[in-house]
Amino acid sequence: MARRFEDILDECLSRVLAGESIEQCLADHAELADRLEPLLRAASSTAAHFRVQPRPEFKAELRQQLLSKIPAPKPRRGWLPLLRWSPRWALALSFLLVLLLAGGSTVAASVNSLPDQPLYPVKLATERVQLAFAFSPVSQAKLEAKFADRRVAELSQMAQRGKLTKAEEVARRLAEHLEKMGQIAEAQALRKKIKDRDLAELKALLTSYAARHPAALQKALPRVPPKARPLILQALRMSAERYARAMRAVGEVPPGETTLEKWPIGKVRVVRGFIRSLTDTLWIVGGRVINITPETVIKGQPKVGRWARVEVEVQPDGSLKAKRIEVRARPWRPRDRKP
């Protein structure tokens, strides 16, 4: 009879924390290596750096806080079935073990750690526990956006230091956060069941991060080594597209800005909206990522926050190439020549 993933994870955590190598445990469960390895490395890294037993009162306090977030079980169903059959609980509790090993002060200190520092695995483990105990779609989306904000800062710093391997790892995590955030925002259940207050809070959060992330990445762009520039540009493009999609999913479309319907290849279309970000080769206007080329004709003074009307040509890969751009300090009014 096949063993459950939770049981294998529990066995491997015990073996690794007892001093056995991660590689040996992965070799014994090769078919689950991809799922087991990140969990085991987080636990191993934390245990290697923190050998002090956490304070009993900290354990009790954290345990009480986590238990208070768990909804009451349905009649005739106890805790054991919930824990036994839910991989989510097994994952959360495995990371909780990591946090208990580290201690409260260590968890707090890990918040500002970077990918090249010893406390970074604790930071990621803490985030996974938070996500595991976020029971509403709104809470999950807000956490994904919050963690994406952290990845943007980490990506900028790793790229500026020339640590491309670490920067690439962070970029992958950023993509995962943005993708999950977008999926949650687009879910029909979220749009039907979300409370007005929660929806307003989520809209405000997305609007804030949608402006802040491109600005942070653009600020880092001239400071990074040439080899890191494509990575920052890719993150800039991805961030803009995912946030625009998520914002429109919850009904947050800035007045007058372009909707994100798919356009046929080879056609010329018009994008209107505020300039959210701009570089020598890439602008973000009206939620669209637009490629700038030497042939692009630009009229007016480009500046973040100004209004732009952009004639774009849809390329075979779906990207947009700017043919002509007009920049104004304010949107076009009905009496203006160009709508």
C-alpha positions in Angstrom: 0.0 0.0 0.0 1.4 3.4 -1.0 2.4 5.7 1.8 0.9 9.1 2.1 3.1 12.1 1.4 2.4 13.5 4.9 3.9 10.3 6.5 7.0 10.4 4.3 7.5 14.1 5.0 7.2 13.5 8.8 9.7 10.6 8.6 12.2 12.6 6.5 11.9 15.7 8.8 12.7 13.5 11.8 15.7 11.9 10.0 17.1 15.2 8.8 16.7 16.9 12.2 18.4 13.9 13.8 21.5 14.5 11.6 20.9 12.3 8.5 21.7 13.9 5.1 18.9 15.3 3.0 20.3 13.5 0.0 19.9 10.1 1.6 16.2 10.8 2.4 15.6 12.0 -1.2 17.3 8.9 -2.6 14.9 6.7 -0.5 11.9 8.6 -1.9 13.1 9.7 -5.4 9.5 9.9 -6.8 8.8 12.7 -4.3 12.1 14.4 -4.3 10.9 17.6 -5.9 8.2 18.1 -3.2 10.4 17.0 -0.3 13.6 18.9 -1.0 12.5 22.5 -0.4 10.8 21.5 2.9 13.8 19.5 4.1 16.3 22.2 3.2 14.4 24.9 5.0 14.2 22.7 8.2 17.9 21.7 7.9 19.1 25.2 7.3 17.2 26.5 10.3 18.3 23.7 12.6 21.9 24.1 11.6 22.0 27.8 12.7 19.9 27.6 15.8 20.6 25.0 18.3 19.0 26.8 21.3 15.7 25.4 22.4 12.9 28.0 22.1 11.3 29.3 25.2 8.4 27.2 26.4 6.1 30.2 26.7 6.9 31.1 23.0 5.9 27.6 21.9 2.6 27.8 24.0 1.8 31.3 22.7 2.4 30.4 19.0 0.5 27.2 19.3 -2.5 29.1 20.8 -2.4 31.7 18.1 -2.4 29.1 15.4 -5.1 27.0 17.0 -7.3 30.1 17.3 -7.2 30.6 13.5 -8.5 27.1 12.8 -12.3 26.9 12.2 -14.4 24.7 14.4 -14.7 21.2 13.0 -18.0 20.0 11.6 -20.1 17.7 13.7 -18.7 14.1 14.0 -15.4 15.2 12.6 -12.4 15.6 14.8 -8.9 17.0 14.4 -7.3 13.8 13.4 -9.2 13.3 10.1 -8.5 16.9 9.2 -4.8 16.6 9.8 -4.6 13.1 8.4 -6.0 13.8 5.0 -5.0 17.3 4.2 -1.6 17.8 2.6 -2.0 21.5 3.4 -2.0 20.8 7.1 1.0 18.5 6.9 2.9 21.2 5.0 1.9 23.9 7.5 2.8 21.8 10.5 6.1 20.9 9.0 7.0 24.6 8.6 5.6 25.2 12.1 8.2 22.8 13.4 10.9 24.8 11.6 9.7 28.0 13.3 9.5 26.4 16.7 13.1 25.3 16.3 14.2 28.8 15.4 12.4 30.7 18.2 10.4 33.9 18.2 13.2 36.4 18.0 14.7 34.5 15.1 11.5 34.6 13.2 11.2 38.3 13.8 14.8 38.9 12.7 14.3 36.9 9.5 11.7 39.3 8.0 14.4 41.6 6.6 16.8 38.8 5.5 18.0 38.4 1.9 18.4 35.3 -0.2 22.1 35.2 0.4 21.8 35.3 4.2 21.3 32.4 6.7 17.9 33.5 8.0 16.3 33.6 4.6 14.9 30.0 4.8 13.2 31.0 8.1 11.6 33.9 6.3 10.2 31.7 3.5 9.0 29.1 6.0 7.2 31.8 8.0 5.5 32.9 4.8 4.3 29.4 4.0 2.8 29.0 7.4 1.0 32.3 7.0 -0.4 31.2 3.7 -1.4 27.8 5.1 -3.5 29.5 7.8 -5.1 32.1 5.5 -8.6 30.6 5.1 -10.3 33.2 2.9 -9.4 34.0 -0.8 -9.0 37.6 0.1 -6.5 36.9 2.8 -4.6 34.6 0.5 -4.5 37.2 -2.3 -3.4 39.9 0.1 -0.6 37.7 1.4 0.6 36.7 -2.1 0.7 40.4 -3.0 2.6 41.2 0.2 5.1 38.5 -0.5 5.5 39.6 -4.1 6.4 43.0 -2.7 9.2 41.4 -0.7 10.5 39.5 -3.7 10.6 42.7 -5.8 12.9 44.3 -3.1 15.0 41.2 -2.9 15.3 40.9 -6.7 16.5 44.5 -6.9 19.2 44.0 -4.3 20.4 40.7 -5.6 20.6 42.1 -9.2 22.5 45.2 -8.0 25.0 43.1 -6.2 25.5 41.0 -9.4 24.3 37.8 -7.7 22.4 36.5 -10.8 21.8 33.0 -9.6 20.0 34.3 -6.5 18.2 36.9 -8.5 16.9 34.3 -10.8 15.6 32.2 -7.9 13.8 35.3 -6.5 12.4 36.1 -9.9 10.9 32.6 -10.0 9.3 33.1 -6.6 8.0 36.5 -7.7 6.3 34.9 -10.7 4.7 32.3 -8.5 3.3 34.9 -6.1 1.9 37.0 -9.0 0.4 34.0 -10.8 -1.4 32.8 -7.6 -2.6 36.3 -6.8 -4.0 36.6 -10.3 -5.7 33.2 -10.2 -7.4 34.0 -6.8 -8.6 37.4 -8.0 -10.0 35.9 -11.2 -11.9 33.2 -9.5 -15.6 33.5 -9.8 -16.1 32.4 -6.2 -14.1 35.4 -5.1 -16.1 37.9 -7.1 -19.4 36.5 -5.9 -18.7 35.9 -2.2 -16.3 38.7 -1.3 -17.6 41.4 1.0 -17.6 45.0 -0.1 -15.1 46.0 2.6 -12.7 43.2 1.8 -13.0 44.0 -1.9 -12.2 47.7 -1.4 -9.2 46.7 0.7 -8.0 44.3 -1.9 -8.4 46.9 -4.7 -6.5 49.4 -2.7 -3.7 46.9 -2.1 -3.4 45.9 -5.8 -3.5 49.5 -6.9 -0.7 50.4 -4.5 1.6 47.5 -5.5 0.8 47.9 -9.2 2.4 51.3 -9.0 5.1 50.6 -6.5 6.6 47.5 -8.0 7.3 48.9 -11.5 8.8 52.0 -9.8 11.1 50.0 -7.7 12.3 47.8 -10.5 12.7 50.8 -12.8 14.8 52.5 -10.1 17.0 49.5 -9.8 17.5 49.2 -13.6 20.3 51.7 -14.1 22.2 50.4 -11.1 22.4 46.7 -12.1 25.2 45.1 -14.1 24.4 44.8 -17.9 23.9 41.0 -17.5 21.1 41.5 -15.0 19.1 44.1 -17.0 17.1 41.5 -19.0 16.0 39.9 -15.7 14.8 43.2 -14.3 13.0 44.0 -17.5 11.3 40.6 -17.6 10.2 41.1 -14.0 9.0 44.6 -14.8 6.9 43.3 -17.7 5.5 40.3 -15.7 4.6 42.5 -12.7 2.7 45.0 -14.9 0.8 42.4 -16.8 -0.2 40.3 -13.8 -1.3 43.3 -11.7 -3.3 44.7 -14.5 -5.1 41.3 -15.0 -5.8 41.0 -11.2 -7.1 44.5 -10.9 -9.5 44.1 -13.8 -10.6 40.8 -12.3 -11.9 42.6 -9.2 -13.4 45.5 -11.3 -10.6 48.0 -10.7 -10.1 49.6 -14.2 -8.8 53.2 -14.1 -11.2 55.5 -16.0 -10.3 55.8 -19.7 -7.6 53.2 -19.6 -7.4 50.3 -22.1 -9.1 47.0 -21.4 -7.0 43.9 -21.8 -8.8 42.0 -24.5 -6.7 40.1 -26.9 -5.9 41.8 -30.2 -5.3 40.2 -33.6 -1.7 39.9 -34.8 -0.5 42.5 -37.3 -3.2 45.0 -36.5 -2.6 48.6 -35.3 -4.5 49.5 -32.1 -4.5 52.5 -29.7 -3.6 52.3 -26.1 -4.6 55.1 -23.8 -3.8 55.6 -20.2 -1.4 56.9 -17.6 2.3 56.1 -17.9 3.0 53.8 -15.0 6.6 53.1 -15.8 9.1 53.9 -18.6 12.6 52.8 -19.7 14.5 53.2 -22.9 12.9 50.1 -24.3 9.7 49.5 -22.4 6.8 51.6 -21.2 3.7 50.6 -19.2 0.6 52.5 -20.3 -3.0 51.7 -19.4 -2.0 48.3 -18.0 -0.3 47.4 -21.3 3.4 46.6 -21.6 4.7 48.4 -24.7 8.0 47.9 -26.5 9.9 51.1 -27.6 12.1 50.9 -30.6 14.4 53.5 -32.4 11.6 53.9 -35.0 9.0 54.9 -32.4 7.9 58.5 -32.8 7.4 60.3 -29.5 5.7 63.6 -29.2 5.7 65.4 -25.8 7.7 64.9 -22.6 7.5 61.4 -21.3 7.1 61.2 -17.5 5.6 58.7 -15.1 2.1 59.9 -14.2 1.4 61.7 -17.5 -1.3 60.6 -19.9 -0.3 58.9 -23.2 -2.0 57.9 -26.4 0.0 55.1 -28.1 -0.4 53.6 -31.5 0.9 50.0 -31.3 1.3 47.1 -33.7 0.6 43.6 -32.4 3.5 41.4 -32.9 3.4 37.6 -33.7 4.3 36.8 -30.1 1.4 39.0 -28.8 3.7 41.8 -27.7 3.1 45.4 -28.6 5.5 47.6 -30.6 4.9 51.3 -30.3 4.7 53.2 -33.6 3.7 56.6 -32.4 3.2 58.1 -28.9 1.7 61.4 -27.8 2.2 62.4 -24.2 0.1 65.0 -22.4 -0.2 66.2 -18.8 -3.9 65.2 -18.7 -6.3 62.9 -20.5 -7.9 64.0 -23.8 -11.2 65.7 -23.4 -14.2 65.2 -25.8 -13.5 68.5 -27.6 -9.9 67.6 -28.3 -9.1 66.4 -31.8 -8.0 62.9 -30.9 -10.3 60.9 -28.6 
